[in-house]
Amino acid sequence: MITSKQSHAGDPFFTSRGALPKVVENDEASFKTKLGKKVKSFKDALFVVEATGGYERQIVKWLQANDLDVAIVNPKQVRHFAKGIGHDAKTDPIDAKVIAKFGEVVQPEPKAIPCSESEKLDALVTRRKQLLDLINQESNRLKQAYGSEVKEMIRESLESLKNQKKALEKRIKKAVAADKKNARKIEICESVDGVGKVTVATLMSDLPELGQLNRAEIAKLVGIAPIDRDSGTKSRKRLTQGGRSYIRKVLYMATLVATRRNPVIQVYYQRLLAKGKLKKVALVAAMRKLITTLNYLVKTDQLWEPPDSFKQERGAA
């Protein structure tokens, strides 16, 4: 077992058989000269890397190019694991040892090697996230700004960012159409009423596990599964937490559309409201139904079709 801990300073490497500290610059040339011979002796090992907002991509790509298995793990999970085994201190060497132990115990799945179309789609989806953050920041600044000149500058910035977002979404649609590797998965997702190309692109980029997990696992991964909080005889209200926040945001918008356009989601949502559920609670439940439906369809390799009762209603309309 080898663990790569990515940081600005470099990559300390450790094995479960003992520490082998190594600090390496974050570029391919350094990987090749300083790690090339060493990593080739670990052909059967699983390299475990923390997700660090993109800094891990270089080492992941290089390891995969050398036919080595790499798993990218959530730093929050690793930190909870560290506390659970009594490692409260935090330094790069300690972190690397903890990640190695985490990899041994949890055995995370290796990351699939993306094709060029998938890499392009991932880059476009990442840029869309950044633009949305920038638009949100500028919108907040506009509310707080004082003076007509400053407000006008912020409005111009907002207009430019929104135009970039529109242009980017057109590129995303083209990239989705060009993604041959995920063509069948894309076709299945797009067959569901309410699911558009931006949602599909996000699922392809940020939720590659779609169709590989059961309904409870996929809901938990996205962060829309109600988590039990019972203790002894006390039964507390279940809450959703964790998961992949950006997927939740995109899924939220898709579900809003689905409550109007998808007959199954619409009826399910309205039924919850009729039972007295709060709109937010009903919408999260509808989000869960939508993502588990998509997961089931991809897993069973079938296109979505509304039940016969809904088909009859459509025909009558």
N, C-alpha and C positions, 0 to 999 in steps of 0.2 A: 504493500500500500504506500503510495506516495501522495503527499498533499502539497498543492501549490497555493500559497497565500499571497494573493495579488495586492500590491500597495504601491504608492507613489515611489517608495524607496526601492522596491524590487520584489523578488520572489524567494522567500526562505523555503527550502525543500526539506521534508522530513520523511522518514519511513517509520513504520510501526516497530521496526527492529532497532531503532536508535536514531538519534538526531544527525542529520547531515545538512547543516546550515549552509545556504548559498544565496547570496544577494546578486541579482541579475537585473540589468537594465531592461526596460519593457519594450524591446524591439527584437525583430527576428534575427538580426545579425548576432546579438548577444546570446539569444537562446541557442543558436547554432554553435557558437564557439565555446560557450561556457557550460552548456547542458547537453549538447548533442550526443556525446559518447555515453554520458551517465544514464540518460533516460532510455536509451536503446536497450539497456540491460534489464529494463522493467517492462517488457512487452506484455506480460500477463497482468500488470497492475492496473488499478483504477486511479486515475488522477482526479482529485477533488479540489474544486476551486470555488471560492466565495464569489457571489455576484457583487460587483463593486461599481455599478452604474456604467459599465462599458470598459473599464480599465482591464477587465479580465479577458477581453475578446482576443487580443494579440496572442496570449499564451495558449488559449483554447484552440485557436485556429492552427497554430504551429504544432501543437500536440496531435491534433486530428490529422494534419497533413503527414505526420509520421506514424499513422495507423495506431494511435494510442487512444484508449477509452478515457473520456473526460466527463465528469459530472459537475454541473454548476449548482451550488446549493444556496439557500436563503441564509444570509448572515444572522438574521434574527433567530432562526431555528438553531444555528450553531451556538449562538450566545446563550440561549436557554439551556442547551445541552451542556455547555461549559459550566453554568451555575449548578446544574443538576449533578455534575460529578465533582463539584467542589472547587472549580477553578474560577475564582472571582477576579483574580488579577488579569490584566490584559496588556500583552506586548506582542510584537510580531512573532517571536519564537514560540511563545505560549500558545498564541492563536493557531499557528501552524500545527503544533502537536494536537491541539483540541480538534482541529478539522480532520486530521488523520484518524483520530479515534472515532469521530463522528462518522466518517466514511466506513470504517470497519463495522460499527454497530448498525448503522442505518442502511448501508449498501444502496446509495442512491443510484438511479438509472443513468447510464451514460447519455450525454447529449447526442442526438442524431446529427450527422454531418449534413449541413444545408447545401442545396444546389444553388447555382448562381441566381436563379429567379427568386428563390426564397430569401437569399441574402439581400437582394435589391428591395424586395417587399418589406423585409424587416427594417431596413434603413429608412424607407419612406414612412412606415408606421411610427418609427422612433421620432422622426422629424415632425410628424403631425402632433405627437404628444408635446414636443417642445413648443410648437407654435401655439397650441391650446394654452399652455402655461404662460407664455408671453402675452397672449391676448387677455387672459385673466388678470395678469399683473398690471397691464396698461389700463384695463377697465377700472381696476381699483384705484390706480393713480389718478385717473380722470375725475373720479368722485371726490378725491382729496385735494386736487390741484386748486391753486389760487391764481387768478390772473388770466385774462383772455388769451394772451400770447402762448402761455404754457399749455392751456387747454387745447388750443388749436394744434400745437405741435404733437400732443398726445393723440388727438383725433387723427392726424395724418399718419402717425405711427400705427394706430389701430387699423386704419383702412388698408395700409400696406400689408400688415400681418394677415388680415382677413383675405386679401387678394391672394397672398401666398398660400393660405390654407385651401382656398378654392382650386387653385392651380395644382396643388399637391394632391388633392383628392381625385382629380382627373387622372393624374399619374398613377395613383394607387389602383384605380379601376383598371387601367391598362396593365399594370403589373399583376393584378389578380388574374386577368384573362390570359396572361403569358405564363403563369405558373403551372407548368405541365406536371410537375411532381405531385402537386396537391389537387389536380384537376377534378378528380372524382369527389374528393372531400368538399371542394368549393361548390361543385354542382349540387351536392346534397344540401349544403347549408343555404345556398341561394334559392332552393326550392321552397323553403319555409317562408310563408307570408310574414313580412315585417323585418326580415333580415336582409340588409343591403350590403353593398360591396365593401364599405368602410368597416362594417361589423365583421364581415367575412375575413377581410385582410387582417384585422386585429386578432381574430381567432387563429388564423394560420401562423401569424408571427409570434403571438404571446401565449397561445394555448395549444402547443403541439400534442398535448396529452389527450385532446378531444377524440373520443372514440376508443380510447385505450383503458379507461377507468370505469368503475360502476357509477351509478347516479349519485350516491352519497359522496364518493371521492371527488367527482368533478365539481359538485356544488361546494364542497369544502375548499378545494383548490382555488376557486374563484372568490370565495369568501362570502357566500350567500347561504351557507348551511347553518341552521340553528344549532348552537352548541349547548349541550346540557351543563347546568351549573348546580346540580343537586349535591347536597351534603347531608348524610345521615337521614333523618326524617324530614329535613327541609327540602322543599321543591321550589327552586327559583325560576324566574322567567328566563327562557332560552334566548340567547342573543347570537347574531351573526358577527363574526370578527375575522380579522386577518385576510389572507387571500391576496389576489392580484388586483390592486385598486384600479388600474387603467382599464382592464377588461370589464370590471364592474361598471365603470362610467359609460363605456360604449354599450354594454349590455343593457344598462338602464335606459338609454335613448332608444335602443332597438325594441325594448319591451313596451315603452310608451307607444311606439308605432304599432306594435303587435296587438295592444289592447284595443286598437281601432280597426286594424286590417286583418288580423288573424282570428278566425272565428273560434278556434279552440281556446286560445289565450284570452280572448275577449270574454267568453262565457265564464271561464275559470275566474278571471279577475272580478267580474260583476257578481258572481256567486259569493265570493269572499266579502265584497262590500255589503251585500245583502245580509250577510251573517253578522254585520256590525264591526268588521275588521277596519282598522284605520287604513287610509289610502296608502300610506308608506309601507305598512305591513303587507297589504294585499299586493302591492307592486313588487316587493322583494320576493314574495311567494311566486308571482308570475314570472319574474326573472329566473327563479330556480326551475320552474316548469319549462321555460324556453330553453335554457342551457342543457337540462337533462334530456329534453326531446332531441336537441341537436346531437348530443352525445350518443343517444340510442340509435339514431338514424345513421350516423357515421359508423358506429360499431357494427350495425347489421347491414350496412351498404345498401340502403334504400332511400329513395326520394320521398319527401313528405307529401302526403295527400290528406285533406281534411276527411273526417269520418263521413259515412254515407248520409247521415242526417244533415250535415252542413252542405254536402254536395247538392242535395235536393233543394235546400233553401236558396243556394246560389242559382240553381236552374230556374226556380220560381221568380227570382229577382230579375 
